Amino acid sequence: MLKIGDFSKLSRISIRMLRHYDEIGLLVPTHIDTFTSYRYYNEEQLAVACRITALKDMGFSLSTIKEILKNYDDPKALSDFLVVKQAEMQEEAAEIRQRLLLLETAIKRLRKDDMAMNYNVVLKTIPQRYVASVRQIIPSYNKEGVLWKILNEETASQKLIPDDNCYSLAMFHDEDYKDSDVDVEIQVAVKGEYENTEHVIFKTVPEVKIASATYKGSYEQITAVNHAVANWVRDNGYEFNGAMFCIYHVSPAQTQNPDELVTEVCFPIK
């Protein structure tokens, strides 16, 4: 048999780690001297130690390795563990590649424009929601309030109950900026079921993946934020996938101070 020091040298596993393996039942010494508490291992356990090290190098946790060793001589069971771990690591590698790309594009933007990170862009998914919607051609973007007036007046008798997420947004359906006759839709997420009115349509909107930036202040910033988010989408290899929209977290209905407005500029992507 081998003393723990000798076993440590041969297995290239520290004495501290061998003691930990013993504590968790992963690699238990063949014999422990009752008087000295010295741990002794037999030579055959070197192969087990090598298996543990190899599995650790593959990224398995000690608790998983303990389970694997119970069926190590079963090639099918071992293969199943390895396949699952491979899939996990491939997913992790994809996430790391995406993070590296985000870092790379952020660095490039900052080198071109030291103001580029004023608006931080994030990826998120807005879940499916049931909304009250009004869509019309209006004279200009600053006339959006007309749509909100229509929604409020035509649904007043139905006493709409806002959904928990309380998304209130305006969607801009024109492909490009227009000076007049703009196609705008407003939506507010609600609970329950309601009857359509002359101009208000109730519908279920599917979930959507977006790139977005949230900012505080007047709507005069929207153009700059639009550019920031659109550039981020292109720089990071995504494609636009629907009409751009703004979520009004704090709107003129809640404050008359433009400096207190909170708006999220959103671009659906794929």
N, C-alpha and C positions, 0 to 999 in steps of 0.2 A: 504493500500500500504506500501511498504518497502522502507526506505531510502537506498541509495547506499551502505552505510557501513553495514547495517543489511543484505542486499541482498548478499554482498560480503562474510560475515561470513557464511551465510546459504548455499550458492552455492560453497564456497571454491574457488572462483575466485577473484583475487586481484582487487582492485578499479582501478588501472592503466589499467588492461586488460579489465575490463568492459567498461571503457571509450573508449578503442580502438575498442571493439566490436560495440559500438555505432557509432563511426566514420565510420566504414566500412559497417554499416547497417546489422550486423549479429545479434545483440541483442539490440534492441532499447528500452529505458525506456518508460514506459507507459505515464509518465508525467514528464515534466521539468518545474520547477518553473521559471516564467519569471523574477522575481525579484532577486532570490538568485542563479539561475542556478542549484539548487539541482536536482539530478535525482531520480526518484521514479519508482519502479518496483512493479508489482502485484505478488501475490503468484504463480499464474499459470506459470509465466516465470521461476520459479525454475526448472520446468521439462525441459524447453528448454535449460536452462543452463547446466543441467545434460547431455542432448543429445550432446551438443557441446563438453563438457569435454570427454564424452565417445568416440566420433568420433576423437577428437584430440589424445586420447590415442591409437587409432587404426592407427594413422599416417596420417590422412587426413589433408590437408592444410585448412586454414580458408576460402579461396575462394571456395574450393570444398565443405566444410561443408555448406556454404551459399546456394549452389545449392542443396545439399542433403535435407536441411531443407524445401525447397519448396515442396518436394514430400515425406516427412518423413512418412506420413500416408499411402503411397502406398507401400506395402510389395515388390512388383515386382521391382519397381524402386530402392528401398533401397537395395534389394538383388543384383541388377546389380552393384551398386556402390561398395558394399562389395566384390563381386567376382573379379572385376577389381583390387581393392586394394590388395586383397589376392595374385593375380598373380604377381603384382608388387613387393610385399614384398618377395614372394618366389624367385623371380629373384634376388633381392637384397641380400637375405640370401645365395643364391648359390655363388654370387660374394664375399661375405664376407668369406664364407668357403674356397673359392679358395685363397683369400688373406692370410687367416690364415695359409693355407698349405704352401704358398710361404714363409711366415715368418718363419714357423717352419723348413722347409727344409734348408733355408738360415742359420738359427742359428745352425742347426746340422752340416752343411758343415763347417762353421767357427770354430766350436769347434773341428772338426777333422783336419782342415787345415786352418790356418790363412791367406793363400793366395787364398782361394777359391773364393773370391769375386772380384778378379782381372779382371775377364771377366763377365760383367753383362748380364744375359740372359733375353730376352724379348719375348713375344708372339705377332705375327702379322699375317696378311693375305696378301699375295702377289696376286694382282688381276689378272684376265685373261689377257693374253698378246699374241701378234702376234710376232713370233721370227724367226730369221735366225739361223739354227742349223747345227752343224757339229758334228757327232759322229763317233769315230774310236777307234780301239785298237792301243795304242801308246806304245813305249818301256818303259817309266816311267813317273811319274807325272811331272817331271821337263821338259818334252818335250811337254808340253801343247801348247807352242808357235807355234808348227807346225800346230795345228788346226786353230789358229787365222790367220796364214799366208794363209792357204787354203781359209778361209772365205773371207778375204780381197781381195785376188787375183781373186777368182771366181765371186765375186759380184761387182767388181770395175765398170764394165760397166753399172750396174743397178742403181748406185748412191743411195744406201740405205739411207733412212731418219730415224734417231734414234727416237724412241718413246719418249714422254715427260718424262716418268719415267727412261728411259735410262738404264734399267737393262742389265748388261753384266755379265755373270756368267759361271762357269764351274761346271758340274754335274758329280759325280763319281758313276758309276753304279755297280761296284763290291761290293759285300756284305762286304768284309773285305779288309784290307790294303794288297796290293800286291807289291812285289819288281820289277816286270816287267810285260809287256803285260797288261796294265791297260785299262779299258773301260771308256773312258772319252767323255763327250759331252759338247760343248760350245754353248751358246745361247746369242744372242743380240736382245733386243726388238726393233722392227721397226714399222714405219707407212707405210700404203699403201699395195699394193699387188705386189708380185714379182714372177718370174719364178724360179723353182728349177734349180740348176746346177748339175754338176757331183757329187759333194760331199755335197753341201749345200741344206738343206731342209727347206722350209718355212712352218710353222705350227702355229696353235693356241694352246696355253698351258693353261689349266684350272687354276683357282685360287687355291692357296695352303696355308694351315695354317702351320706356321713354328715356331719353337723355334730357336732363333738366338742370336749371340753375335758379336758385331763389335769391331774390334781392329785396332790400328795403328802400323805399323812396318813391319818387314820382314816376309816372309812366313815361317820362321823357327818356328814361334809361333803357326802355324796352329794345330799341334798335341796337344799342351796344350789346345788350345781353343776347339778343337773337344771333348776332354775329359770333359771339363767344361760343354759344352752344353749337351753332351750325359748323363752325370751324373744328370744334372738338369732335363732332360726329364724323366729319370727313377725315380728320387726322388719325382717328383710331379705327378706321376700317369698317365703320358701320354704314348702312344705307338708310335714307329717309323712307318712312313707311306710313305716310298718312299726313293729315292736315296738322299744322302746328297749332298749339293752343296755350292759353295762360290760365293757371289756377289762381284764384283770388283768395289768398289766406286772410288778408286784411284788406277789405275793399272800401270804396267811398261810402257804402252803406253803413260802415262801422266807424269811419273817421273822416272828417273833413280836412285833416292835416295831411297833405301829400307826402310829407316826410315819414309818416307812420304806416303808409301802405306797404303790404308785403305780398309780392307777386312771384309766382314760379313759372318760368318760361319753359315749355315742354315741346320736344320734338319726338314723335313716334319713330322708332328705329327697328331695324332687323339686322 
